[in-house]
Amino acid sequence: MKRWRRARQHDMAQVIDWIDSPRQLEYWAGPGLSWPLEQRRLWREIDGAWLRSRALSGDGHLLAFGQISLRAHRRCHLARILVAPGHRGQGLGEELCRHLIHEARDRLQAQRITLNVFHDNHAARRLYHRLGFIESGTLDERGIQPMILLTDEMP
Ligand SMILES: CC(C)(COP(=O)(O)OP(=O)(O)OC[C@H]1O[C@@H](n2cnc3c(N)ncnc32)[C@H](O)[C@@H]1OP(=O)(O)O)[C@@H](O)C(=O)NCCC(=O)NCCS
């Protein structure tokens, strides 16, 4: 059975198993994180305890992970969206993002929800477009594309 819960530091043990290279780490979490990965350091570097870190688990295993940060008045930012490699392409990424979007909109009253994605991360961009995110601003020199969702315009 699947359930949502707060993510904890020990979830990083599973996350670390899913990330095979510094490039994958960057795709998932953005630039600047330490490699090789270590559970406590990773949790600290992604501000695990300070941001709203959410986990979807199934039968005791982590299936998906993501974070919300409150960035400004009525603006939230989604970060570190991740689905277990063996469970991708089955809609879990969409379920994860919808969960985070609803929390941002309904609990934090977010009108604007932003995220950053590498422009060549095609699976992630397809997912965000499907959810209604649109490109906002231009690519930076690292190839990162900011995107935005206006919750007033959600169906
Ligand atoms: C991005 C990610 C969260 C998507 O999770 P998911 O569970 O596969 O998502 P969904 O099944 O809901 O949808 C994925 C979409 O990408 C497509 N897709 C999956 N793998 C793909 C690939 N390798 N290339 C292109 N499209 C791909 C799926 O077909 C689907 O597209 P659709 O809209 O046509 O149905 C997952 O691939 C992941 O964890 N990636 C690594 C971490 C990462 O890059 N996070 C994003 C940070 S911004």
The ligand as a Gaussian input file, in Angstrom:
#p B3LYP/6-31G(d) Opt

LIG

0 1
 C       11.461000      13.147000     -13.963000
 C       10.855000      11.983000     -13.197000
 C       10.532000      12.444000     -11.779000
 C        9.579000      11.532000     -13.890000
 O        9.009000      10.498000     -13.112000
 P        7.987000       9.414000     -13.765000
 O        7.386000       8.625000     -12.652000
 O        8.684000       8.673000     -14.842000
 O        6.912000      10.403000     -14.348000
 P        5.589000      10.087000     -15.136000
 O        5.458000       8.590000     -15.371000
 O        4.480000      10.747000     -14.393000
 O        5.817000      10.868000     -16.511000
 C        7.050000      10.865000     -17.136000
 C        6.911000      11.396000     -18.540000
 O        8.195000      11.362000     -19.099000
 C        8.214000      10.383000     -20.142000
 N        9.489000       9.738000     -20.029000
 C        9.898000       8.830000     -19.143000
 N       11.176000       8.508000     -19.379000
 C       11.554000       9.260000     -20.447000
 C       12.760000       9.395000     -21.162000
 N       13.849000       8.689000     -20.822000
 N       12.806000      10.290000     -22.201000
 C       11.718000      11.007000     -22.544000
 N       10.543000      10.928000     -21.881000
 C       10.475000      10.052000     -20.849000
 C        7.064000       9.480000     -19.867000
 O        6.659000       8.820000     -21.034000
 C        6.057000      10.519000     -19.433000
 O        5.653000      11.309000     -20.543000
 P        4.130000      11.415000     -21.074000
 O        3.725000      12.786000     -20.593000
 O        4.220000      11.332000     -22.526000
 O        3.351000      10.306000     -20.456000
 C       11.831000      10.757000     -13.157000
 O       12.208000      10.460000     -14.483000
 C       13.055000      10.958000     -12.300000
 O       13.034000      10.703000     -11.091000
 N       14.163000      11.426000     -12.920000
 C       15.429000      11.601000     -12.226000
 C       15.425000      12.835000     -11.324000
 C       15.057000      14.080000     -12.092000
 O       15.565000      14.333000     -13.169000
 N       14.185000      14.891000     -11.472000
 C       13.730000      16.140000     -12.050000
 C       14.429000      17.283000     -11.418000
 S       13.945000      18.837000     -12.156000

